[in-house]
Amino acid sequence: MEIPRGLRTYLYGQSARKRWVEERLLKVFFRWGFQEIVTPAFEYFDTFSTGMNGESTERVFKFTERGTGKLLALRPDITPQIARTAATLLKDSPKPLRLCYCGNVFRSADPGSGEGQELYQGGIELIGLDSPESDAETIAIAVECMKELGLEGFKAAIGHMEFFKGILSDAKLDASLQDEIKLRIQKKDASGLDDVLSRCNIKNEKKERIKKILNLFGGKEVIDRARDIADNPVSLRAIESLQNIYKMLTVYGVNNSILIDLAEIRGFGYYTGVVFEGFIKGVGTEICGGGRYDNLLERYGAKIPATGFAVDINRVMGILEKERKVKVKDL
């Protein structure tokens, strides 16, 4: 009998390798003072729809609760669950909260896409601090996780959501055009971005500033290049924030693992400030990512700032298996 597409049974060595990865992630999290939390595999759909945008909820597996008829959902993301917990059960607990987890999430994939529908993640949520120090701490932990796993060539590309929002702030574009621009920038699609901008009734100078975002990628020199095109207070504050975070990452000694990418605009609809994605040289997809989400807990009833990230355990395992760095006999 077959199992549903996008699912996988982990046998012997694969199971041991998965456990090895999880243990090393938790080892790093515990070393930084985080405490583990275990959330339900499914909850009421409202928990997730409250914390995500409409596009993201399209990939949620939904079903009905017997007896009540209420809509349930397999968790597509653990961060909204922890945000809900921090805003309710832990609302009066001393801050900051340092919470960590390892668990599975479920996301519907299109037939033929080859994407998994059950994914494993390990991550942290740092709740109650709104400062460059907490952003830098989160990114430094991600770098340390990769070192603990023995993954070489890791780079974290950091951006800032407010820089992009500031550039668009006075363009007065409708939401659909803004979404198209955001999508083209996310995909690094220069020709597609040109096409969208040709349909925008804004000054050519503004169009050129938007197009330049695609080229704001590289080392710390990108911060100065970004400052040159920032034409508003919101974007300028974002640049100052990035500069402060980069300085702190230098103090942590991880700046050689850091890139600046102001075309990095993460999804799920709840990120508000610094965001980042982590890559291994030679691997085309990110293996970790996260950022600041200061407005998410407010949706659950408590206005508390927060930041965090998650590691894609499936992808880490794939890299380790390919490079044969972790053999069953070594576990």
GIJO-V89599 format. One record per residue. N is the residue number from 1. PHI is phi in whole degrees, -180 to 180 (none if undefined). NEAR is the number of other C-alpha atoms within 10 Angstrom. Layout:
BEGIN
N | PHI | NEAR
N | PHI | NEAR
END
This chain:
BEGIN
1 | none | 3
2 | -88 | 4
3 | -101 | 8
4 | -58 | 8
5 | -61 | 15
6 | 81 | 19
7 | -112 | 13
8 | -150 | 12
9 | -98 | 8
10 | -95 | 11
11 | -99 | 9
12 | 34 | 9
13 | -61 | 14
14 | -65 | 16
15 | -64 | 12
16 | -65 | 18
17 | -68 | 21
18 | -61 | 16
19 | -62 | 14
20 | -60 | 17
21 | -63 | 21
22 | -61 | 21
23 | -65 | 15
24 | -72 | 15
25 | -63 | 28
26 | -64 | 21
27 | -59 | 14
28 | -67 | 19
29 | -60 | 24
30 | -64 | 15
31 | -62 | 11
32 | -91 | 13
33 | 89 | 11
34 | -89 | 19
35 | -117 | 16
36 | -77 | 14
37 | -131 | 14
38 | -118 | 13
39 | -107 | 15
40 | -65 | 10
41 | -70 | 16
42 | -143 | 19
43 | -145 | 17
44 | -65 | 17
45 | -55 | 20
46 | -59 | 13
47 | -58 | 19
48 | -86 | 25
49 | -66 | 16
50 | -66 | 17
51 | -98 | 25
52 | -131 | 19
53 | -87 | 14
54 | -60 | 12
55 | -61 | 10
56 | -69 | 17
57 | -72 | 20
58 | -65 | 12
59 | -97 | 15
60 | -85 | 21
61 | -79 | 17
62 | -120 | 17
63 | -156 | 15
64 | -104 | 13
65 | -78 | 13
66 | -64 | 8
67 | 95 | 6
68 | -106 | 7
69 | 77 | 9
70 | -73 | 12
71 | -83 | 14
72 | -107 | 19
73 | -149 | 22
74 | -69 | 20
75 | -65 | 25
76 | -92 | 25
77 | -162 | 23
78 | -90 | 23
79 | -57 | 24
80 | -60 | 22
81 | -65 | 22
82 | -70 | 23
83 | -62 | 25
84 | -62 | 23
85 | -64 | 16
86 | -66 | 23
87 | -82 | 22
88 | -121 | 14
89 | -62 | 10
90 | -111 | 14
91 | -56 | 16
92 | -96 | 9
93 | -73 | 10
94 | -58 | 8
95 | -106 | 13
96 | -82 | 16
97 | -95 | 18
98 | -117 | 20
99 | -117 | 21
100 | -136 | 24
101 | -161 | 24
102 | -137 | 22
103 | -171 | 18
104 | -100 | 18
105 | -130 | 18
106 | -128 | 22
107 | -139 | 21
108 | -65 | 16
109 | -119 | 16
110 | -68 | 13
111 | -57 | 9
112 | 84 | 8
113 | -75 | 8
114 | 79 | 10
115 | -80 | 15
116 | -74 | 16
117 | -109 | 20
118 | -122 | 17
119 | -118 | 20
120 | -115 | 17
121 | -131 | 22
122 | -132 | 22
123 | -159 | 27
124 | -132 | 28
125 | -133 | 27
126 | -106 | 23
127 | -115 | 25
128 | 113 | 19
129 | -124 | 17
130 | -124 | 17
131 | -159 | 14
132 | -59 | 20
133 | -60 | 14
134 | -71 | 21
135 | -64 | 27
136 | -65 | 23
137 | -59 | 19
138 | -61 | 22
139 | -68 | 29
140 | -63 | 21
141 | -65 | 22
142 | -61 | 29
143 | -63 | 21
144 | -64 | 16
145 | -59 | 20
146 | -66 | 24
147 | -67 | 14
148 | -62 | 14
149 | -83 | 20
150 | 76 | 13
151 | -90 | 17
152 | -98 | 10
153 | 75 | 13
154 | -79 | 20
155 | -134 | 22
156 | -107 | 27
157 | -95 | 24
158 | -108 | 26
159 | -136 | 27
160 | -148 | 27
161 | -60 | 21
162 | -70 | 22
163 | -63 | 28
164 | -64 | 22
165 | -61 | 16
166 | -65 | 19
167 | -61 | 22
168 | -86 | 19
169 | -58 | 15
170 | -101 | 12
171 | -78 | 15
172 | 54 | 11
173 | -91 | 14
174 | -72 | 9
175 | -60 | 9
176 | -66 | 9
177 | -68 | 14
178 | -62 | 17
179 | -64 | 12
180 | -64 | 16
181 | -62 | 22
182 | -59 | 19
183 | -62 | 16
184 | -66 | 19
185 | -69 | 22
186 | -57 | 16
187 | -86 | 15
188 | 55 | 16
189 | -99 | 13
190 | -65 | 15
191 | -67 | 10
192 | -65 | 16
193 | -66 | 21
194 | -58 | 16
195 | -63 | 13
196 | -65 | 15
197 | -65 | 21
198 | -65 | 12
199 | -98 | 9
200 | -99 | 16
201 | -89 | 11
202 | -134 | 14
203 | -64 | 9
204 | -60 | 12
205 | -62 | 9
206 | -67 | 17
207 | -60 | 19
208 | -67 | 13
209 | -64 | 17
210 | -64 | 20
211 | -65 | 17
212 | -67 | 16
213 | -59 | 21
214 | -59 | 20
215 | -98 | 15
216 | -87 | 20
217 | -141 | 21
218 | 152 | 14
219 | -85 | 15
220 | -66 | 17
221 | -64 | 12
222 | -62 | 18
223 | -60 | 21
224 | -69 | 13
225 | -64 | 16
226 | -68 | 22
227 | -61 | 17
228 | -68 | 11
229 | -103 | 17
230 | -71 | 21
231 | -116 | 16
232 | -156 | 15
233 | -63 | 12
234 | -63 | 16
235 | -66 | 24
236 | -65 | 20
237 | -65 | 16
238 | -64 | 25
239 | -65 | 24
240 | -62 | 14
241 | -62 | 17
242 | -61 | 24
243 | -63 | 16
244 | -65 | 17
245 | -65 | 22
246 | -63 | 23
247 | -60 | 16
248 | -70 | 20
249 | -66 | 22
250 | -66 | 16
251 | -62 | 11
252 | -68 | 13
253 | 81 | 11
254 | -116 | 19
255 | -62 | 19
256 | -69 | 12
257 | -99 | 19
258 | -112 | 23
259 | -121 | 22
260 | -102 | 22
261 | -140 | 25
262 | -83 | 30
263 | -92 | 25
264 | -81 | 26
265 | -129 | 26
266 | -74 | 21
267 | -91 | 15
268 | 71 | 13
269 | 78 | 15
270 | -115 | 19
271 | -78 | 22
272 | -126 | 21
273 | -139 | 20
274 | -65 | 27
275 | -133 | 28
276 | -155 | 26
277 | -130 | 26
278 | -112 | 23
279 | -132 | 19
280 | -108 | 19
281 | -55 | 11
282 | 91 | 9
283 | -113 | 11
284 | -78 | 8
285 | -116 | 12
286 | -69 | 18
287 | -112 | 22
288 | -159 | 24
289 | -178 | 22
290 | 177 | 26
291 | 157 | 27
292 | -89 | 27
293 | -139 | 23
294 | -68 | 20
295 | -99 | 17
296 | -68 | 26
297 | -65 | 26
298 | -63 | 15
299 | -66 | 15
300 | -103 | 19
301 | 108 | 14
302 | -140 | 16
303 | -82 | 15
304 | -134 | 21
305 | -73 | 20
306 | -162 | 27
307 | -150 | 28
308 | -178 | 26
309 | -159 | 24
310 | -135 | 24
311 | -101 | 25
312 | -82 | 16
313 | -66 | 24
314 | -58 | 16
315 | -69 | 18
316 | -61 | 20
317 | -61 | 20
318 | -61 | 12
319 | -67 | 18
320 | -63 | 17
321 | -66 | 14
322 | -64 | 10
323 | -86 | 11
324 | 54 | 11
325 | -80 | 14
326 | -122 | 20
327 | -95 | 14
328 | -57 | 14
329 | -67 | 7
330 | -88 | 9
331 | -85 | 10
END
